[in-house]
Amino acid sequence: MSKMVDIPHYASESDVYDAVGILKEVIIRVSGMADSEITTLVNGYIKKAEKKVKGKLDIPHVVPRELHLGTGEDDEFDLGPEDEEFYIEEFPEDCVERILHCYFNRCRKKRPYPRDCDIFSDDKTLWDSTGYTQPSNEGTIKKAGDYAMKFDWSGAAGKARYPDVTNDEYIDINIDIYDWMFFRVRSDTNNVTLTVRLYTADASYVIATYIISKKGHWYKVMLDMDSDFSAGSGIVDWDGDNLYYMEFEVNKACTIYIDNINFNDGWCFTAPSGKLVVMWDNDNSGAGCDSPLEDGYPLYVTYTYDPFRVEVPENIAEAVAQYAGIKLIDFLIGIREGAIAFEFEADTLLPIPDKETLYARKGSLLARAKENLASYGYGFSGTVAR
């Protein structure tokens, strides 16, 4: 399946040019590359620099076995140390990447599928557009990841299918180990009936419905795989049949937003906001675990978070730009030393410093990058200061 473009986060393209002290126009001139090609090149350097800085600073940080306590009322918990007996003032809101493990008391639960609880609803190009409505990537009205899937059925009721099976793309995963399907949904219209169908390879399916009562509100949809889904067409036995694709359909004209789709063993999460969601039977029919978790019931969660996801400190942004700048200088040194230099007129290379100056600038960038990281704790004995 296709993959979304990975955009640099810790620093920008212009930050790199500022760190190196050479204009982009000069690099275009001496390299013979197009503007967009230079942007791709420099963004690649930034991503490598981000990875380098994260490695040095032990990012993402791992929070092991963080305690959360049931309230007897809530099915959603904010990750963070509030339920711990002792903790420092460091909160991961909007910075969470992934939950690695979740224990209900002493029982370790299975990880959801997909692992990030969101890949189904984060890229419009993965949805079928042949005879179905392809969503748009909604970056503002969302609950998880970079996007929610927005379906514009304002003209008439419609249907959507994931993934694009016309290109021979299928989910093809056994979901028998999971007890629940979860997603978040929102509509701009009251009293919309949303129908969900889960298909096997031979187009047999099971079906479930959910009523979106009020417009403008995000609903947590928890569908019990045994009690909420009923036979639709053909014979489905998840013990032996894999899930190949799924459909969503509405019964009236409306605009729908769907996000955070996953299959799970009684829990899932929403990132980067850092929400832990525990499944329970909304109809109080006795399905699921204690519904919701009884007061004082312990959950232990191990998760990762990036402390710089929301706001990147100036020294960290500078360090990333400086490391990326080192790569850019290596590129420019290659131009000066390579055969390409002979293809330019003599004055073409004049705006670029000579080789010795470039090497000196490279050393300066490295020293400054290390100094910036040291202010965060890198370079001392022991672990990174947090």
PyMOL commands that set and color helices and strands:
alter all, ss='L'
color gray80, all
select helices_A, chain A and resi 13-20+24-31+35-56+119-121+124-126+165-167+314-337+339-343+346-349+355-374
alter helices_A, ss='H'
color red, helices_A
select strands_A, chain A and resi 61-69+76-78+96-104+107-108+136-138+148-153+159-162+180-187+192-199+205-212+219-224+230-233+245-250+254-264+267-270+275-278+298-305
alter strands_A, ss='S'
color yellow, strands_A
deselect
rebuild
show_as cartoon
